[in-house]
Amino acid sequence: MPWYIWLLIALVLGSILGSLLMLRSTANKMPIDADKLEIMRKRNAELEAQERAKEKADK
């Protein structure tokens, strides 16, 4: 293969790796308030209970 193909491959891989590293470094966690987290847990528990009741009714 000619040298410029190897250079092109290296540039493409470098740009992919660089963009992935930049994405990783800029990603941050979204803080959730404790009360909102508790509301989410209660809703999740209610939905699971409804699904279990529906599965029992279907059987």
N, C-alpha and C positions, 0 to 999 in steps of 0.2 A: 504494500500500500504506500502511496506517496506520503510525504511528511505532512502536507497540509490537511490530509484526512485525519491523521492522528491529532493534529492541533485542533481541528474542529471537534473531534470526539472529546478531547480534554476540556475544551471550552463549554461544551454542552453539559458534560458531567459536573463541571465546576459550578455552572450556573444553577443546575438542579440542586446540588448539595448546598450551595450558598443560600438559595431561597428556602430550603427546608430548615437550615440552621436559623435563618432570620425569623421564620415563622415560629419556631420553637422558642426563641428568645423573646418575641413580642407577645406570646400567648400568656395570659394571666388568668387567675381564678376570679370568678365573680363572687364577691362576698354576699352572703345571704343572711339577713337578720335572723336571730334565733326564733322570734315569733312566727315569721314567715315559714321557716323550716319546720316548725311544729305544725303549722296549718297544712303544709304539704304532706307531712307524715300522716296526719289524721285523714286527709282525703285519700291517700294511698291505701290506708287500712280500710276505709269505707268501700273503696272500689274493689279491693280484694275480697271483702266479705260479700259484696253483691255478686261477684263472679262465682264464688263458692256456692252461694245460694242458688244461682242460676244453673250451675252444673248439677247440683243435687236435684233440682226440679226437672232437669232434662233426662235424668236417669230413671 
